[in-house]
Amino acid sequence: MTAAAPGRHFARTRGHAALFVALLWIAMAFVIAIGSIMGDCDPGPGCHDDDGARIGRALLMMTPVALGFGALCWSVLAGLHAMLATRISFSGWLLAITAADLAWVSLDPAFWLFLRLAYR
C-alpha cells in the first residue's frame, strides 16, 4: 500500500457516510418534530404557538451532532473498505447496509449527546 491509500478509501466511502448522516438526521428530526407536537400542554389556544421555533432550534442544534457522528462513521467505513476492498467485490452494498445499521445503532447515543448539549 502506498501513502495515498487511506485517502482513496475515504474518497470511496464518502457517499456511504453521507447516507449515514442523512438517515441519522432524518430519524432525529422525526423524533424531535413528533415530540414537540405531542407536548404536555393543555389543549386550547396558545398550546402549540411556539412549536415551529422550538423545532427549528432543535434541528439547528442537532445538525452538528449528526455531522460529528457522521465523521466517526466515515472513519469506520473507510477502515472497513480498506479491509474488504481486496477480498470481496460487492463491498459497496455491504458498506451501504453497514451505514444504515450504524445510523440505527447511533440514534440513542446521538440523542443522549444532543440532549446534554441542548438542554444543559
Phi and psi restraints in degrees (value plus and minus 20) as a CYANA .aco file:
   2 THR   PHI    -115.5   -75.5
   2 THR   PSI     154.6   194.6
   3 ALA   PHI     -89.3   -49.3
   3 ALA   PSI     -42.7    -2.7
   4 ALA   PHI    -104.7   -64.7
   4 ALA   PSI     -23.8    16.2
   5 ALA   PHI     -81.5   -41.5
   5 ALA   PSI     -62.0   -22.0
   6 PRO   PHI     -81.1   -41.1
   6 PRO   PSI     -56.2   -16.2
   7 GLY   PHI     -83.6   -43.6
   7 GLY   PSI     -55.1   -15.1
   8 ARG   PHI     -85.4   -45.4
   8 ARG   PSI     -60.2   -20.2
   9 HIS   PHI     -89.3   -49.3
   9 HIS   PSI     -57.6   -17.6
  10 PHE   PHI     -86.5   -46.5
  10 PHE   PSI     -58.5   -18.5
  11 ALA   PHI     -86.7   -46.7
  11 ALA   PSI     -57.8   -17.8
  12 ARG   PHI     -94.6   -54.6
  12 ARG   PSI     -41.3    -1.3
  13 THR   PHI    -123.5   -83.5
  13 THR   PSI      -9.9    30.1
  14 ARG   PHI     -80.7   -40.7
  14 ARG   PSI     -62.5   -22.5
  15 GLY   PHI     -85.9   -45.9
  15 GLY   PSI     -57.2   -17.2
  16 HIS   PHI     -88.0   -48.0
  16 HIS   PSI     -56.6   -16.6
  17 ALA   PHI     -87.9   -47.9
  17 ALA   PSI     -56.5   -16.5
  18 ALA   PHI     -85.9   -45.9
  18 ALA   PSI     -56.9   -16.9
  19 LEU   PHI     -81.4   -41.4
  19 LEU   PSI     -63.8   -23.8
  20 PHE   PHI     -79.4   -39.4
  20 PHE   PSI     -68.9   -28.9
  21 VAL   PHI     -83.4   -43.4
  21 VAL   PSI     -61.6   -21.6
  22 ALA   PHI     -83.4   -43.4
  22 ALA   PSI     -65.8   -25.8
  23 LEU   PHI     -85.2   -45.2
  23 LEU   PSI     -63.1   -23.1
  24 LEU   PHI     -85.1   -45.1
  24 LEU   PSI     -62.4   -22.4
  25 TRP   PHI     -85.4   -45.4
  25 TRP   PSI     -63.1   -23.1
  26 ILE   PHI     -85.0   -45.0
  26 ILE   PSI     -62.4   -22.4
  27 ALA   PHI     -84.3   -44.3
  27 ALA   PSI     -63.8   -23.8
  28 MET   PHI     -87.4   -47.4
  28 MET   PSI     -60.2   -20.2
  29 ALA   PHI     -84.0   -44.0
  29 ALA   PSI     -58.8   -18.8
  30 PHE   PHI     -83.1   -43.1
  30 PHE   PSI     -66.3   -26.3
  31 VAL   PHI     -84.9   -44.9
  31 VAL   PSI     -60.5   -20.5
  32 ILE   PHI     -84.9   -44.9
  32 ILE   PSI     -64.5   -24.5
  33 ALA   PHI     -85.0   -45.0
  33 ALA   PSI     -67.2   -27.2
  34 ILE   PHI     -84.9   -44.9
  34 ILE   PSI     -61.6   -21.6
  35 GLY   PHI     -84.5   -44.5
  35 GLY   PSI     -54.0   -14.0
  36 SER   PHI     -95.7   -55.7
  36 SER   PSI     -56.8   -16.8
  37 ILE   PHI     -92.4   -52.4
  37 ILE   PSI     -57.3   -17.3
  38 MET   PHI    -111.7   -71.7
  38 MET   PSI      29.8    69.8
  39 GLY   PHI     -89.1   -49.1
  39 GLY   PSI     159.3   199.3
  40 ASP   PHI    -125.4   -85.4
  40 ASP   PSI       5.8    45.8
  41 CYS   PHI    -108.6   -68.6
  41 CYS   PSI     140.6   180.6
  42 ASP   PHI     -91.6   -51.6
  42 ASP   PSI     121.4   161.4
  43 PRO   PHI     -84.1   -44.1
  43 PRO   PSI     125.6   165.6
  44 GLY   PHI     120.8   160.8
  44 GLY   PSI    -195.2  -155.2
  45 PRO   PHI     -86.2   -46.2
  45 PRO   PSI     119.2   159.2
  46 GLY   PHI      67.6   107.6
  46 GLY   PSI     -20.4    19.6
  47 CYS   PHI     -91.0   -51.0
  47 CYS   PSI     -68.8   -28.8
  48 HIS   PHI    -135.7   -95.7
  48 HIS   PSI      16.5    56.5
  49 ASP   PHI     -88.8   -48.8
  49 ASP   PSI     -55.5   -15.5
  50 ASP   PHI    -128.3   -88.3
  50 ASP   PSI       3.6    43.6
  51 ASP   PHI     -84.1   -44.1
  51 ASP   PSI     -58.5   -18.5
  52 GLY   PHI     -81.3   -41.3
  52 GLY   PSI     -63.8   -23.8
  53 ALA   PHI     -87.1   -47.1
  53 ALA   PSI     -59.4   -19.4
  54 ARG   PHI     -84.5   -44.5
  54 ARG   PSI     -65.0   -25.0
  55 ILE   PHI     -84.9   -44.9
  55 ILE   PSI     -64.1   -24.1
  56 GLY   PHI     -81.0   -41.0
  56 GLY   PSI     -64.0   -24.0
  57 ARG   PHI     -82.5   -42.5
  57 ARG   PSI     -63.2   -23.2
  58 ALA   PHI     -85.0   -45.0
  58 ALA   PSI     -59.2   -19.2
  59 LEU   PHI     -86.1   -46.1
  59 LEU   PSI     -59.2   -19.2
  60 LEU   PHI     -86.5   -46.5
  60 LEU   PSI     -56.9   -16.9
  61 MET   PHI     -98.5   -58.5
  61 MET   PSI     -42.2    -2.2
  62 MET   PHI    -103.3   -63.3
  62 MET   PSI     -45.5    -5.5
  63 THR   PHI     -80.4   -40.4
  63 THR   PSI     -66.4   -26.4
  64 PRO   PHI     -83.3   -43.3
  64 PRO   PSI     -50.5   -10.5
  65 VAL   PHI     -85.8   -45.8
  65 VAL   PSI     -65.6   -25.6
  66 ALA   PHI     -83.9   -43.9
  66 ALA   PSI     -58.9   -18.9
  67 LEU   PHI     -88.7   -48.7
  67 LEU   PSI     -57.4   -17.4
  68 GLY   PHI     -84.2   -44.2
  68 GLY   PSI     -64.3   -24.3
  69 PHE   PHI     -85.3   -45.3
  69 PHE   PSI     -51.1   -11.1
  70 GLY   PHI     -85.3   -45.3
  70 GLY   PSI     -57.3   -17.3
  71 ALA   PHI     -85.1   -45.1
  71 ALA   PSI     -60.5   -20.5
  72 LEU   PHI     -84.6   -44.6
  72 LEU   PSI     -62.9   -22.9
  73 CYS   PHI     -84.4   -44.4
  73 CYS   PSI     -57.9   -17.9
  74 TRP   PHI     -81.4   -41.4
  74 TRP   PSI     -60.2   -20.2
  75 SER   PHI     -84.4   -44.4
  75 SER   PSI     -62.2   -22.2
  76 VAL   PHI     -84.1   -44.1
  76 VAL   PSI     -64.7   -24.7
  77 LEU   PHI     -86.3   -46.3
  77 LEU   PSI     -56.8   -16.8
  78 ALA   PHI     -85.3   -45.3
  78 ALA   PSI     -58.9   -18.9
  79 GLY   PHI     -85.6   -45.6
  79 GLY   PSI     -61.3   -21.3
  80 LEU   PHI     -83.9   -43.9
  80 LEU   PSI     -60.5   -20.5
  81 HIS   PHI     -84.1   -44.1
  81 HIS   PSI     -58.1   -18.1
  82 ALA   PHI     -83.5   -43.5
  82 ALA   PSI     -56.3   -16.3
  83 MET   PHI     -98.1   -58.1
  83 MET   PSI     -54.9   -14.9
  84 LEU   PHI    -116.1   -76.1
  84 LEU   PSI     -36.0     4.0
  85 ALA   PHI     -80.3   -40.3
  85 ALA   PSI     -56.8   -16.8
  86 THR   PHI    -109.9   -69.9
  86 THR   PSI     -31.3     8.7
  87 ARG   PHI    -118.7   -78.7
  87 ARG   PSI     -59.4   -19.4
  88 ILE   PHI    -151.2  -111.2
  88 ILE   PSI     134.9   174.9
  89 SER   PHI    -115.4   -75.4
  89 SER   PSI     -35.4     4.6
  90 PHE   PHI    -123.1   -83.1
  90 PHE   PSI      16.3    56.3
  91 SER   PHI     -86.3   -46.3
  91 SER   PSI     -42.0    -2.0
  92 GLY   PHI     -83.3   -43.3
  92 GLY   PSI     -67.1   -27.1
  93 TRP   PHI     -86.4   -46.4
  93 TRP   PSI     -59.6   -19.6
  94 LEU   PHI     -84.8   -44.8
  94 LEU   PSI     -58.5   -18.5
  95 LEU   PHI     -90.3   -50.3
  95 LEU   PSI     -54.3   -14.3
  96 ALA   PHI     -85.9   -45.9
  96 ALA   PSI     -62.3   -22.3
  97 ILE   PHI     -86.1   -46.1
  97 ILE   PSI     -60.0   -20.0
  98 THR   PHI     -84.1   -44.1
  98 THR   PSI     -59.5   -19.5
  99 ALA   PHI     -83.4   -43.4
  99 ALA   PSI     -61.8   -21.8
 100 ALA   PHI     -85.5   -45.5
 100 ALA   PSI     -61.8   -21.8
 101 ASP   PHI     -85.0   -45.0
 101 ASP   PSI     -60.9   -20.9
 102 LEU   PHI     -84.7   -44.7
 102 LEU   PSI     -54.4   -14.4
 103 ALA   PHI     -84.9   -44.9
 103 ALA   PSI     -60.3   -20.3
 104 TRP   PHI     -86.2   -46.2
 104 TRP   PSI     -63.8   -23.8
 105 VAL   PHI     -90.4   -50.4
 105 VAL   PSI     -51.5   -11.5
 106 SER   PHI    -102.2   -62.2
 106 SER   PSI     -25.8    14.2
 107 LEU   PHI     -82.5   -42.5
 107 LEU   PSI     -65.7   -25.7
 108 ASP   PHI     -87.1   -47.1
 108 ASP   PSI     -69.0   -29.0
 109 PRO   PHI     -83.0   -43.0
 109 PRO   PSI     -53.6   -13.6
 110 ALA   PHI     -86.8   -46.8
 110 ALA   PSI     -60.2   -20.2
 111 PHE   PHI     -88.0   -48.0
 111 PHE   PSI     -57.3   -17.3
 112 TRP   PHI     -79.3   -39.3
 112 TRP   PSI     -67.6   -27.6
 113 LEU   PHI     -85.4   -45.4
 113 LEU   PSI     -61.9   -21.9
 114 PHE   PHI     -79.3   -39.3
 114 PHE   PSI     -65.8   -25.8
 115 LEU   PHI     -86.4   -46.4
 115 LEU   PSI     -54.7   -14.7
 116 ARG   PHI     -88.6   -48.6
 116 ARG   PSI     -56.5   -16.5
 117 LEU   PHI    -100.6   -60.6
 117 LEU   PSI     -58.8   -18.8
 118 ALA   PHI    -103.2   -63.2
 118 ALA   PSI     -52.9   -12.9
 119 TYR   PHI    -146.0  -106.0
 119 TYR   PSI      32.3    72.3
